[in-house]
Amino acid sequence: MTNKRKLKKAINNICDALFAECVAYSLYNGKADEDTVNSILTSIINVNSDFVKRISHPEPGMPAKQYYKRLAADFDESANEIVDHICNLG
């Protein structure tokens, strides 16, 4: 497990890249629906906020290694879901 600061930085970098990709896709693809794009951007912000908060406040009673592995798996799942939504914009 890396330290919390590096994990937060990685999550922020991935969310920043997803946000930029969504904005770029909506600008260069003229047929993207504005409401759908806004909902995807909102979900990216919510995922970022949620996972950074979860890093700062781990669940009591659960071993740290297991908690952070589960957190990483949940984040991967959320990021993949957002990527699928961005791909289905067009």
N, C-alpha and C positions, 0 to 999 in steps of 0.2 A: 504494500500500500504506500502510495506517495503521501506527502503531507497535504493537509487541507488546503493550503494556499495554492499549490500546484493543481489540485483537483478543481478548485473554484476557477482558476485561470483557464483550464482546459474546457470546462463547461461554458464559460463566457466566450471563449474563442469559437467554439463550435456553434453556439447560438448566434454570434455575430455573423459567422459565415452563412448560416441558414437564412438570417434576416436579409443579408445583402443579396443572396441568391434569389430569394423571393421577390425583392424589389426589382432586381435586374430582369427577372423573368416577366414580371408584370409590365415593365416599361418597354421591353423589346418584343413582347408578344402582344399584339394589339387586341386580341380577343379574350383577354383575361377579365373576369368579372371583378369589379372593385370591392364588392362586399365580401367575396370569397377571399381575395387577397388580404383584406383588412382582418378577417377572422384568422387567417393563417399567421399573420404578423402578431396578432394578439396572443395566439397560442404559443408562439415562440417566446414572447416576453414572459408569459405565465410559466412556461416550462423552465426557463432560465431562473426566474425568481424562486420557484418551488424547490428546484434542486440545490440551489445555493443555500437556501434556508435549511434544507435537510442535511447538508454537510455540516452546518454550524451547530445543529441540535440533533445529535443521533438518538435513536430510541434507547431508552434505558432497559437493561436486562438482556440485551442482545450483544454478542461478542462483536467487537469493532470490525474485525476482518470480515466477518459474515455480513455485517450491516453495509459496509462500503462496497462489497462485491454485489450485493443486491441493488444498491443505489446505482452502481455503474450499469448493471443490466437493465434496470428500469429506464435510465437515461438513454441508453442505446435504443431501446424499444420506442421511446417517445421521439427521439431524433429520426429514426427510420420512418415512423408514421408521418412526421412533418415533411420529410423528403418525398414520400409518396403523394402527399397532398399537393406539394409544389409541382411534381411531375404531372399530376392530373389536372392542372389548371388549363392546359391548352386544348 
